[in-house]
Structure formats: C-alpha cells, structure tokens
Amino acid sequence: MEVAIVFMFLFAVIFGIFYLFFSTRNKERLALIEKGVDARIFMKGERKKSTLTGRVIVLNLSLLLMGIGLGVFLALLITTYTILKEEAMYPSMIFFMGGLGLFTGFNLTKKLENE
C-alpha cells in the first residue's frame, strides 16, 4: 500500500513539473507575440537547440563511457605490474579517466557551438 502512495506522489510531482514548464512557456510566448515579436523565432530556435543538445549528450556520454572503460583497463595494468593496491587503484582510475573524458567532451562541445 505504501509503495502505491509513493508512486502516486511521484507521478503527481512529475506531472506538476511538466505542467508548470509548458504553461509558463506558453504564457511567455503569448506575451512576446502580444508585444509584436514574430512567432517564427520559436520554431528556428527549438530545431537548432534540440539538434545541438542531442549531439552534446551523445558526445559526452560516449566519452564518459570510453573514459570509464579505459580507467578499468589502466587500473588492471597498474595493479598487475606494480605493488599498488586494487582497492585504491580501480576507483581512482575510473573517476580520473571518466573526468578526463568529460573534460574532453566539454572542449569538443565548445567547438561544436562555435560552428
């Protein structure tokens, strides 16, 4: 019974967030149109923004996953050929290489935005 209540509240919160987002966006657009702004600006911005956002998400996610995989591989190599402990090496290399992948993704995203 308690699980059902939690899911009902979760659904209500998600619904409320989406409702507020779309109703506020609609009110802002209507206010801009009333002031004389051309309505075509909404169509251009959304297409370009969604395409760029999709590219950025895919780029960052792929670089993060490659960084995690490389971190596991490097940790395996380091623990095999040195006397360093596995308990410290695996998490540190995973986080380091994952962060390096995200940093690389950030730099590539800046290049994408400049194009």
LUMKE-542257 format. One record per residue (C-alpha): residue number from 1; x, y, z; residue in one letter. Coordinates in steps of 0.02 Angstrom, whole numbers, plus 50000, padded with zeros to 5 digits. Example, Ala and Ser with C-alpha at 12.3 -4.5 7.8 and 13.67 -1.06 7.14 Angstrom:
<pts>
pos = 1&u = 50615&v = 49775&w = 50390&code = a $
pos = 2&u = 50684&v = 49947&w = 50357&code = s $
</pts>
This chain:
<pts>
pos = 1&u = 50000&v = 50000&w = 50000&code = m $
pos = 2&u = 50141&v = 50120&w = 50044&code = e $
pos = 3&u = 50227&v = 50087&w = 49879&code = v $
pos = 4&u = 50070&v = 50137&w = 49785&code = a $
pos = 5&u = 50061&v = 50302&w = 49880&code = i $
pos = 6&u = 50243&v = 50339&w = 49840&code = v $
pos = 7&u = 50213&v = 50307&w = 49655&code = f $
pos = 8&u = 50057&v = 50416&w = 49655&code = m $
pos = 9&u = 50154&v = 50560&w = 49733&code = f $
pos = 10&u = 50298&v = 50532&w = 49612&code = l $
pos = 11&u = 50177&v = 50538&w = 49465&code = f $
pos = 12&u = 50095&v = 50695&w = 49535&code = a $
pos = 13&u = 50263&v = 50782&w = 49556&code = v $
pos = 14&u = 50319&v = 50738&w = 49381&code = i $
pos = 15&u = 50152&v = 50792&w = 49309&code = f $
pos = 16&u = 50161&v = 50956&w = 49406&code = g $
pos = 17&u = 50335&v = 50995&w = 49344&code = i $
pos = 18&u = 50288&v = 50965&w = 49162&code = f $
pos = 19&u = 50126&v = 51063&w = 49181&code = y $
pos = 20&u = 50215&v = 51213&w = 49255&code = l $
pos = 21&u = 50351&v = 51206&w = 49122&code = f $
pos = 22&u = 50231&v = 51202&w = 48974&code = f $
pos = 23&u = 50106&v = 51326&w = 49043&code = s $
pos = 24&u = 50244&v = 51451&w = 49087&code = t $
pos = 25&u = 50323&v = 51430&w = 48916&code = r $
pos = 26&u = 50154&v = 51458&w = 48833&code = n $
pos = 27&u = 50122&v = 51616&w = 48934&code = k $
pos = 28&u = 50295&v = 51686&w = 48892&code = e $
pos = 29&u = 50268&v = 51653&w = 48707&code = r $
pos = 30&u = 50097&v = 51734&w = 48709&code = l $
pos = 31&u = 50168&v = 51886&w = 48796&code = a $
pos = 32&u = 50306&v = 51901&w = 48666&code = l $
pos = 33&u = 50181&v = 51883&w = 48523&code = i $
pos = 34&u = 50070&v = 52018&w = 48601&code = e $
pos = 35&u = 50220&v = 52135&w = 48603&code = k $
pos = 36&u = 50243&v = 52109&w = 48417&code = g $
pos = 37&u = 50382&v = 51980&w = 48408&code = v $
pos = 38&u = 50369&v = 51864&w = 48257&code = d $
pos = 39&u = 50314&v = 51688&w = 48305&code = a $
pos = 40&u = 50440&v = 51605&w = 48189&code = r $
pos = 41&u = 50581&v = 51635&w = 48314&code = i $
pos = 42&u = 50512&v = 51493&w = 48420&code = f $
pos = 43&u = 50521&v = 51367&w = 48279&code = m $
pos = 44&u = 50700&v = 51406&w = 48225&code = k $
pos = 45&u = 50774&v = 51405&w = 48399&code = g $
pos = 46&u = 50697&v = 51240&w = 48450&code = e $
pos = 47&u = 50759&v = 51142&w = 48300&code = r $
pos = 48&u = 50937&v = 51206&w = 48312&code = k $
pos = 49&u = 50944&v = 51189&w = 48501&code = k $
pos = 50&u = 50874&v = 51011&w = 48503&code = s $
pos = 51&u = 50996&v = 50953&w = 48369&code = t $
pos = 52&u = 51144&v = 51028&w = 48461&code = l $
pos = 53&u = 51083&v = 50960&w = 48628&code = t $
pos = 54&u = 51068&v = 50786&w = 48557&code = g $
pos = 55&u = 51244&v = 50793&w = 48487&code = r $
pos = 56&u = 51314&v = 50856&w = 48651&code = v $
pos = 57&u = 51229&v = 50720&w = 48754&code = i $
pos = 58&u = 51288&v = 50582&w = 48639&code = v $
pos = 59&u = 51464&v = 50653&w = 48632&code = l $
pos = 60&u = 51481&v = 50673&w = 48820&code = n $
pos = 61&u = 51402&v = 50504&w = 48859&code = l $
pos = 62&u = 51514&v = 50413&w = 48736&code = s $
pos = 63&u = 51671&v = 50498&w = 48801&code = l $
pos = 64&u = 51621&v = 50461&w = 48981&code = l $
pos = 65&u = 51594&v = 50277&w = 48945&code = l $
pos = 66&u = 51758&v = 50265&w = 48848&code = m $
pos = 67&u = 51846&v = 50350&w = 48993&code = g $
pos = 68&u = 51772&v = 50227&w = 49118&code = i $
pos = 69&u = 51824&v = 50080&w = 49010&code = g $
pos = 70&u = 51999&v = 50149&w = 48989&code = l $
pos = 71&u = 52008&v = 50180&w = 49177&code = g $
pos = 72&u = 51965&v = 49998&w = 49215&code = v $
pos = 73&u = 52094&v = 49939&w = 49088&code = f $
pos = 74&u = 52231&v = 50052&w = 49156&code = l $
pos = 75&u = 52192&v = 50002&w = 49334&code = a $
pos = 76&u = 52207&v = 49819&w = 49285&code = l $
pos = 77&u = 52376&v = 49852&w = 49204&code = l $
pos = 78&u = 52440&v = 49952&w = 49351&code = i $
pos = 79&u = 52385&v = 49827&w = 49482&code = t $
pos = 80&u = 52457&v = 49683&w = 49381&code = t $
pos = 81&u = 52631&v = 49756&w = 49355&code = y $
pos = 82&u = 52653&v = 49856&w = 49516&code = t $
pos = 83&u = 52628&v = 49827&w = 49701&code = i $
pos = 84&u = 52491&v = 49958&w = 49718&code = l $
pos = 85&u = 52329&v = 49901&w = 49799&code = k $
pos = 86&u = 52174&v = 49862&w = 49695&code = e $
pos = 87&u = 52056&v = 49942&w = 49820&code = e $
pos = 88&u = 52129&v = 50114&w = 49787&code = a $
pos = 89&u = 52179&v = 50096&w = 49606&code = m $
pos = 90&u = 52014&v = 50046&w = 49525&code = y $
pos = 91&u = 51903&v = 50187&w = 49591&code = p $
pos = 92&u = 52039&v = 50318&w = 49568&code = s $
pos = 93&u = 52075&v = 50270&w = 49387&code = m $
pos = 94&u = 51890&v = 50254&w = 49344&code = i $
pos = 95&u = 51850&v = 50427&w = 49413&code = f $
pos = 96&u = 52007&v = 50505&w = 49340&code = f $
pos = 97&u = 51981&v = 50438&w = 49164&code = m $
pos = 98&u = 51793&v = 50470&w = 49170&code = g $
pos = 99&u = 51828&v = 50650&w = 49220&code = g $
pos = 100&u = 51957&v = 50666&w = 49083&code = l $
pos = 101&u = 51828&v = 50603&w = 48958&code = g $
pos = 102&u = 51701&v = 50731&w = 49018&code = l $
pos = 103&u = 51831&v = 50870&w = 49008&code = f $
pos = 104&u = 51870&v = 50818&w = 48830&code = t $
pos = 105&u = 51684&v = 50819&w = 48792&code = g $
pos = 106&u = 51669&v = 50994&w = 48863&code = f $
pos = 107&u = 51807&v = 51057&w = 48749&code = n $
pos = 108&u = 51732&v = 50972&w = 48597&code = l $
pos = 109&u = 51561&v = 51044&w = 48641&code = t $
pos = 110&u = 51633&v = 51219&w = 48638&code = k $
pos = 111&u = 51699&v = 51184&w = 48463&code = k $
pos = 112&u = 51526&v = 51120&w = 48409&code = l $
pos = 113&u = 51442&v = 51278&w = 48474&code = e $
pos = 114&u = 51563&v = 51389&w = 48377&code = n $
pos = 115&u = 51520&v = 51303&w = 48212&code = e $
</pts>
